[in-house]
Amino acid sequence: MKLIEGKTIADIVYAECAREFEALKADGHTPGLAVVLVGDDPASRAYVGSKERKCQELGMHSVKIEKPATISQDELHAVIEELNNDDAIHGILVQLPLPDGLDEDEVILRIDPAKDVDGLHPVNIGKLAMEDPTGFAPCTPSGCQRMLVESGIETSGRNVVIVGRSLLVGKSLALLMMGKGEGANATVTVAHSRTKDLAAVTREADILVAAIGIPKFIGPDHVKEGAVVIDVGINRIDDPTAKKGSRLVGDVDFEAVAEKCEAITPVPGGVGRMTIAMLMANTIRACRLRQSRDS
Ligand code: NAD
């Protein structure tokens, strides 16, 4: 069994980012990312902190905008408008989920698609479906695809089963992997909460992706001998033996499944590592695309 480690592959992406960053700087451009954090959710705060640290490590311009959960929808739209008009900012990320009472879709619609480095604006989802390379794909699914490519796992003509149909992960990954090009050309099945006899469907997978949000949901019965398993899930469970009293697990029962697999991603240290790396790559690409448009 081969362990597909997120850090190793994220480092490849960061090395590319550093090279592209230097090239942009030599041309007089500094990529800039703005992250908008609304409310006080500790997990969101931790994610935003990691994104900020990565920007700083790469030397990127980084702006964090914090707003209270009491902000109105219109006030939040005004924040986005200001960032859309700020030439020093190439990427805008609104940390989701937003607190209750705020309409996420309306906020995402306000982001300039050329700055939508999270890839959730309908224009970018459309470009993803049309395989238009000027769009931005959501970071977690493109991170999964990159892990497969960098691990030398063939996807062309193979059966990929994705469990989960969210736009953020499952549906977008299906679009990526059924497309043409590297890490694609797969025969993709998307399973979800209404799928009948899920294990029979997932056992058909040469590559099985779990994006469900239920701790250790995928067990050995779901997995074919020799399959590749990508675990997108990040779930915090109680663990009295852990320092914090809890720990992170995926949607796959790693210990029970690993020995059946050709390759598998761990949690933590798997897909999660890729999401921020792809965000940095998208931001740097947004800067390059703007520079090409302007020149
Ligand atoms: P979501 O809740 O939006 O979607 C979950 C999907 O799972 C749904 O489409 C649903 O149909 C499916 N599902 C639920 N119960 C099921 C069942 N019993 N059988 C089959 N399918 C079922 O979640 P999401 O945003 O797509 O996230 C999924 C997981 O990935 C979560 O654990 C989340 O924390 C994690 N995640 C990780 C990253 C990362 O950076 N690694 C990024 C985003 C999400």
Boltz pocket constraint, residues with backbone or C-beta under 6 A from the ligand:
constraints:
  - pocket:
      binder: B
      contacts: [[A, 140], [A, 163], [A, 164], [A, 165], [A, 166], [A, 168], [A, 169], [A, 170], [A, 191], [A, 192], [A, 193], [A, 194], [A, 195], [A, 198], [A, 210], [A, 211], [A, 212], [A, 213], [A, 214], [A, 231], [A, 232], [A, 233], [A, 234], [A, 235], [A, 251], [A, 271], [A, 272], [A, 273], [A, 275]]
      max_distance: 6.0
